[in-house]
Amino acid sequence: MLERNGHGGDLTTAVELFGVPAREMLDFSANINPLGPPPGLKDVLHKEWTGLVHYPDPESRELRTAISQKYNIEPASILVGNGAAEVIDLIVRGFKPGRVAVVDPAFLEYAEAALKAGAEVLSVPASADDGFAIPEEALLAACEEADLLFIGQPNNPTGQWLSREAVVRLADTAIAHNTILVLDEAFIDFFEDEKELSFIREAAFSRHVIVIRSMTKFYGIPGLRLGYAASHPDNISFIRKLQVPWSVNHLAQKAGVFALNQTEYETRTKRLVAVERAWLEEELKRIGCLPYPGKANFMLVRTAASGPDASELQLTLGRQGILIRGCTGFTGLDTRYFRIAVRTCMENERLIAALRNTLCNRQGAEGTDWTSR
């Protein structure tokens, strides 16, 4: 099983399973910017190499300032962490909730962090019949029972999200019931209307709302591990006391400062993802798969009942050096579901060609014609 460690992007496991060198793998299992890191970042890291002889800034002050300037919030409202996963863990350990509500299917770290902290996990299921739309009414009800509520904005792996109006209603309900609302905006950077949808500025003043952001996905630096939280300064100060010293290394901090100023790169990324996602959706439908709509740099896909399931597709494609994310580890998803990242034009075409050939060979039929753009 490729997801033996619970996530995509595990090239070491992929090499063991499929025997293809890591450098030859085309990885659709991890949702990383298809453009790679911002141009010029390599030079920045080379320049900052000498800084490794010193301890990193334990407060990530330069990076927090850069984040505060980008989103017009106070540095005191920001906690920088070793990836969004550390931030999730700090929030749960800090607030010690008895019950944590999670939309299912959802990012596995929410429930895992809750269980590690001894909390009960309340599942709020999204329905396949509704395209896995995030169930607002059920979440409003969950606020009455849960001490803390996680919502992916957009949700991973379904790609669904709540409107700003729905988030406001949830935030008001959380305040009324003294519940902590955690909005995970790890992939919201890929939305062209990010600024209108993000709740980061509101969270910076709220004791009941925390926004989590990831810098590894959008800026293509998962190997450096970088993420942050935004909330009321009292919340940030509270959970920061649980953070281990020097959690965020020197190179990650410098990379973050540089990345936040790459506006042209950000624009190119959003345009590329919008165009390529639309193309992928249409091609997946043509070969008999069902892609679920969204705006993020990934999509959930269901295979046809008459064809191979996702585990068979993953095995067949893996032997060709193409990795997809099986979804059986997500609550509410079975062997018919897989997730893919949105990558570059040529890479997406290679994926569709491989999927088409696999599906047609299995079905013993000619299938729909596929041609490059």
C-alpha positions as CSV (number, residue, x, y, z in Angstrom):
1,M,0.0,0.0,0.0
2,L,1.5,3.3,-1.1
3,E,-0.2,5.3,1.8
4,R,1.3,3.1,4.5
5,N,2.3,6.3,6.4
6,G,-1.1,7.9,5.9
7,H,-0.2,10.5,3.3
8,G,0.7,10.9,-0.4
9,G,4.1,12.0,-1.6
10,D,6.0,9.1,-0.1
11,L,8.6,8.5,-2.8
12,T,10.7,6.1,-0.6
13,T,7.8,3.8,-0.3
14,A,6.9,4.2,-4.0
15,V,10.5,3.1,-5.0
16,E,10.2,0.1,-2.8
17,L,6.8,-0.9,-4.2
18,F,7.3,-0.2,-7.9
19,G,11.1,-0.3,-8.5
20,V,11.1,3.0,-10.3
21,P,13.9,5.5,-9.3
22,A,12.5,8.5,-7.4
23,R,13.9,11.0,-9.9
24,E,11.7,9.3,-12.6
25,M,8.5,9.4,-10.6
26,L,5.7,11.6,-11.7
27,D,3.9,12.3,-8.4
28,F,0.2,13.1,-8.5
29,S,-0.2,11.8,-5.0
30,A,1.0,15.0,-3.3
31,N,-0.8,18.3,-3.8
32,I,2.3,20.5,-4.5
33,N,2.6,23.6,-6.8
34,P,3.3,22.1,-10.3
35,L,5.7,25.0,-11.0
36,G,8.0,23.9,-8.2
37,P,9.6,26.5,-5.8
38,P,9.6,30.2,-6.8
39,P,12.4,31.1,-9.2
40,G,15.3,32.5,-7.3
41,L,14.7,30.5,-4.1
42,K,17.7,28.3,-4.8
43,D,20.0,31.4,-4.7
44,V,18.4,32.6,-1.5
45,L,19.1,29.2,0.2
46,H,22.6,29.2,-1.1
47,K,23.2,32.7,0.3
48,E,21.8,31.7,3.7
49,W,23.9,28.6,3.9
50,T,26.3,30.3,6.3
51,G,23.5,31.0,8.7
52,L,23.3,27.3,9.6
53,V,26.2,27.8,12.1
54,H,23.7,29.8,14.3
55,Y,20.5,28.8,15.9
56,P,17.4,30.0,14.0
57,D,15.3,32.8,15.4
58,P,13.0,31.0,17.9
59,E,10.3,33.5,17.3
60,S,10.5,33.6,13.5
61,R,10.2,37.4,13.7
62,E,11.2,38.3,10.2
63,L,8.8,35.7,8.7
64,R,6.0,36.8,11.0
65,T,6.5,40.4,9.9
66,A,6.3,39.4,6.3
67,I,3.1,37.4,6.9
68,S,1.6,40.3,8.8
69,Q,2.4,42.8,6.0
70,K,0.9,40.5,3.3
71,Y,-2.4,40.0,5.2
72,N,-2.5,43.2,7.2
73,I,-2.6,41.6,10.6
74,E,-0.4,42.0,13.7
75,P,2.7,39.8,14.1
76,A,1.4,38.9,17.6
77,S,-1.5,37.2,15.9
78,I,0.8,34.8,14.0
79,L,2.5,31.5,15.1
80,V,4.9,30.0,12.6
81,G,5.3,26.2,12.8
82,N,7.2,23.3,11.3
83,G,4.5,22.7,8.7
84,A,0.7,22.9,9.2
85,A,0.8,19.5,10.9
86,E,2.8,20.9,13.9
87,V,0.3,23.8,14.2
88,I,-2.7,21.3,14.2
89,D,-1.0,19.3,17.0
90,L,-0.2,22.5,19.0
91,I,-3.8,23.6,18.8
92,V,-5.3,20.4,20.0
93,R,-2.7,19.9,22.8
94,G,-3.1,23.5,23.9
95,F,-6.9,23.7,24.1
96,K,-7.3,20.1,25.4
97,P,-10.8,19.6,23.9
98,G,-12.9,16.7,25.2
99,R,-14.7,16.4,21.8
100,V,-13.4,17.3,18.4
101,A,-15.7,17.5,15.4
102,V,-14.4,16.6,12.0
103,V,-16.0,16.7,8.5
104,D,-15.6,13.3,6.9
105,P,-13.9,12.6,4.7
106,A,-11.1,15.0,5.8
107,F,-7.4,15.4,6.3
108,L,-6.3,12.6,8.5
109,E,-4.2,14.7,10.9
110,Y,-7.3,16.3,12.5
111,A,-8.7,13.1,14.0
112,E,-5.2,11.7,14.7
113,A,-4.2,14.8,16.6
114,A,-7.4,14.6,18.6
115,L,-7.0,11.0,19.4
116,K,-3.4,11.4,20.5
117,A,-4.6,14.1,22.9
118,G,-7.3,11.8,24.3
119,A,-10.2,13.6,22.8
120,E,-13.4,12.0,21.4
121,V,-13.8,12.5,17.6
122,L,-17.3,13.4,16.4
123,S,-17.7,12.6,12.7
124,V,-19.8,15.0,10.6
125,P,-20.2,13.0,7.4
126,A,-20.5,14.7,4.0
127,S,-22.6,12.8,1.4
128,A,-21.4,11.5,-2.0
129,D,-24.9,12.2,-3.2
130,D,-24.4,15.9,-2.6
131,G,-20.9,15.8,-4.1
132,F,-19.4,15.8,-0.6
133,A,-20.6,19.4,0.0
134,I,-19.6,20.5,3.5
135,P,-22.8,20.0,5.6
136,E,-23.3,23.4,7.2
137,E,-26.4,22.6,9.2
138,A,-24.7,19.5,10.7
139,L,-21.7,21.6,11.6
140,L,-23.8,24.2,13.3
141,A,-25.3,21.4,15.4
142,A,-21.9,20.0,16.1
143,C,-20.8,23.3,17.6
144,E,-23.3,22.6,20.4
145,E,-21.5,19.3,21.3
146,A,-17.9,19.8,20.3
147,D,-15.2,21.9,22.1
148,L,-13.2,22.2,18.8
149,L,-14.2,21.9,15.2
150,F,-11.9,21.4,12.2
151,I,-13.0,22.5,8.7
152,G,-10.8,22.2,5.6
153,Q,-11.3,25.4,3.6
154,P,-11.1,23.8,1.0
155,N,-11.5,20.4,2.4
156,N,-9.0,17.7,1.6
157,P,-9.6,15.3,-0.2
158,T,-13.0,16.4,-1.6
159,G,-12.0,20.0,-2.6
160,Q,-15.3,21.4,-1.2
161,W,-15.5,24.7,0.7
162,L,-17.9,26.9,2.6
163,S,-19.0,30.3,1.5
164,R,-17.8,33.3,3.5
165,E,-21.4,33.8,4.7
166,A,-21.5,30.2,6.0
167,V,-18.2,30.6,7.8
168,V,-19.5,33.8,9.5
169,R,-22.6,31.8,10.7
170,L,-20.3,29.0,12.1
171,A,-18.0,31.5,13.8
172,D,-21.0,33.2,15.5
173,T,-22.3,29.8,16.6
174,A,-18.8,28.9,17.9
175,I,-18.7,32.0,20.0
176,A,-22.2,31.3,21.4
177,H,-21.2,27.8,22.5
178,N,-17.6,28.6,23.5
179,T,-16.3,26.3,20.8
180,I,-13.0,26.8,18.9
181,L,-13.4,26.9,15.1
182,V,-10.3,25.9,13.2
183,L,-10.3,26.7,9.5
184,D,-7.6,24.9,7.6
185,E,-6.8,27.1,4.6
186,A,-3.8,25.1,3.5
187,F,-4.9,25.1,-0.1
188,I,-6.8,28.4,-0.3
189,D,-3.8,30.1,-1.9
190,F,-4.7,28.3,-5.2
191,F,-8.1,29.9,-5.3
192,E,-8.2,33.0,-7.6
193,D,-10.6,34.6,-5.1
194,E,-8.4,33.8,-2.1
195,K,-8.5,37.3,-0.6
196,E,-12.3,37.3,-0.7
197,L,-12.7,33.8,0.8
198,S,-10.0,33.7,3.4
199,F,-10.9,34.3,7.1
200,I,-7.4,35.1,8.2
201,R,-8.0,38.8,9.1
202,E,-11.1,38.0,11.2
203,A,-9.3,35.2,12.9
204,A,-6.5,37.5,14.0
205,F,-8.9,39.3,16.3
206,S,-10.9,36.3,17.4
207,R,-10.6,34.1,20.5
208,H,-12.8,31.5,19.0
209,V,-11.5,31.2,15.4
210,I,-8.0,30.0,14.3
211,V,-6.9,29.9,10.7
212,I,-4.1,27.5,9.6
213,R,-2.1,28.2,6.5
214,S,0.5,26.1,4.8
215,M,3.4,27.5,2.8
216,T,4.7,24.1,1.6
217,K,2.0,23.4,-0.9
218,F,1.6,26.7,-2.7
219,Y,5.3,27.5,-2.7
220,G,6.5,24.0,-3.6
221,I,8.7,23.5,-0.5
222,P,7.3,20.5,1.4
223,G,10.9,19.4,2.2
224,L,11.4,22.5,4.3
225,R,8.2,22.2,6.4
226,L,6.6,25.5,6.9
227,G,3.1,26.7,8.1
228,Y,1.5,29.1,10.4
229,A,-1.6,29.9,12.4
230,A,-3.5,33.2,12.8
231,S,-5.7,34.0,15.8
232,H,-6.1,36.4,18.7
233,P,-2.7,37.2,20.3
234,D,-3.8,35.5,23.5
235,N,-4.5,32.3,21.7
236,I,-1.2,32.5,19.8
237,S,0.8,33.2,23.0
238,F,-1.0,30.3,24.7
239,I,-0.3,27.6,22.2
240,R,3.3,28.9,21.5
241,K,4.3,27.8,25.0
242,L,3.9,24.2,23.9
243,Q,6.1,24.6,20.9
244,V,9.6,23.0,21.1
245,P,12.5,25.5,20.8
246,W,13.8,26.2,17.3
247,S,11.0,24.3,15.7
248,V,11.3,26.2,12.4
249,N,14.8,26.1,10.9
250,H,16.8,29.0,9.5
251,L,16.4,28.1,5.8
252,A,12.7,27.5,6.1
253,Q,12.2,31.0,7.6
254,K,14.3,32.7,4.9
255,A,12.5,30.7,2.2
256,G,9.2,31.9,3.6
257,V,10.1,35.5,3.6
258,F,11.3,35.3,0.0
259,A,8.3,33.3,-1.2
260,L,5.7,35.8,0.2
261,N,7.0,38.5,-2.1
262,Q,6.7,36.5,-5.3
263,T,3.5,38.0,-6.7
264,E,4.1,37.1,-10.3
265,Y,4.8,33.5,-9.4
266,E,1.5,33.5,-7.4
267,T,-0.5,34.8,-10.3
268,R,1.1,32.3,-12.7
269,T,0.3,29.5,-10.3
270,K,-3.4,30.3,-9.9
271,R,-3.9,30.7,-13.7
272,L,-2.1,27.4,-14.4
273,V,-4.2,25.5,-11.9
274,A,-7.5,27.0,-13.1
275,V,-6.7,26.1,-16.7
276,E,-5.3,22.6,-16.1
277,R,-7.9,21.6,-13.6
278,A,-10.7,22.4,-16.1
279,W,-8.9,20.3,-18.8
280,L,-8.4,17.4,-16.4
281,E,-12.0,17.4,-15.4
282,E,-13.2,17.1,-18.9
283,E,-10.7,14.4,-19.9
284,L,-11.4,12.3,-16.8
285,K,-15.1,12.4,-17.7
286,R,-14.2,11.3,-21.3
287,I,-12.5,8.2,-20.0
288,G,-15.3,7.2,-17.7
289,C,-14.2,8.6,-14.4
290,L,-16.2,11.0,-12.2
291,P,-14.1,14.0,-11.0
292,Y,-15.7,16.1,-8.2
293,P,-15.7,19.8,-8.9
294,G,-13.6,22.3,-7.0
295,K,-11.0,25.1,-7.3
296,A,-8.0,23.7,-5.5
297,N,-4.8,22.1,-7.0
298,F,-6.2,18.6,-6.5
299,M,-9.3,16.7,-7.2
300,L,-11.2,13.7,-5.9
301,V,-12.1,11.1,-8.6
302,R,-14.3,8.1,-8.6
303,T,-13.8,5.2,-11.0
304,A,-16.7,3.5,-12.8
305,A,-18.3,0.5,-11.2
306,S,-17.5,-1.6,-14.3
307,G,-13.8,-0.8,-14.4
308,P,-10.8,-1.3,-12.2
309,D,-10.9,0.2,-8.7
310,A,-8.4,2.8,-7.4
311,S,-6.0,0.2,-5.9
312,E,-5.6,-1.5,-9.2
313,L,-5.1,1.8,-11.0
314,Q,-2.5,2.8,-8.5
315,L,-0.6,-0.4,-8.9
316,T,-0.7,-0.3,-12.7
317,L,0.2,3.4,-12.9
318,G,2.9,3.0,-10.2
319,R,4.8,0.5,-12.3
320,Q,4.8,3.2,-15.0
321,G,6.3,5.7,-12.6
322,I,3.0,7.6,-12.0
323,L,1.7,8.0,-8.5
324,I,-1.9,8.6,-7.5
325,R,-3.4,8.8,-4.0
326,G,-5.6,6.0,-3.0
327,C,-8.4,7.2,-0.6
328,T,-9.5,4.1,1.4
329,G,-7.8,5.6,4.4
330,F,-10.3,8.5,4.4
331,T,-13.5,7.9,6.4
332,G,-16.4,7.5,3.9
333,L,-14.4,6.7,0.8
334,D,-14.0,3.2,-0.6
335,T,-11.8,1.6,-3.2
336,R,-13.5,3.4,-6.0
337,Y,-11.9,6.8,-5.0
338,F,-8.5,8.3,-5.7
339,R,-7.1,11.8,-5.5
340,I,-4.8,13.5,-8.0
341,A,-2.9,16.8,-8.0
342,V,-3.2,19.3,-10.8
343,R,0.2,19.5,-12.5
344,T,1.6,21.0,-15.7
345,C,0.1,20.5,-19.2
346,M,2.5,17.7,-20.3
347,E,2.3,15.9,-17.0
348,N,-1.5,16.0,-17.0
349,E,-1.5,14.7,-20.5
350,R,0.8,11.8,-19.5
351,L,-1.5,10.9,-16.6
352,I,-4.7,10.9,-18.8
353,A,-3.0,8.8,-21.5
354,A,-1.9,6.2,-18.9
355,L,-5.4,6.2,-17.3
356,R,-7.0,5.8,-20.6
357,N,-4.8,2.9,-21.7
358,T,-5.3,1.2,-18.4
359,L,-9.1,1.5,-18.4
360,C,-9.4,0.5,-22.1
361,N,-7.2,-2.5,-21.7
362,R,-9.2,-3.7,-18.7
363,Q,-12.5,-3.2,-20.4
364,G,-11.3,-4.8,-23.6
365,A,-12.7,-1.8,-25.6
366,E,-11.3,0.9,-27.8
367,G,-12.4,3.8,-25.6
368,T,-12.5,7.5,-26.4
369,D,-9.8,9.0,-28.6
370,W,-7.1,10.9,-26.7
371,T,-4.9,13.5,-28.4
372,S,-2.5,16.0,-27.0
373,R,-3.4,19.7,-27.0
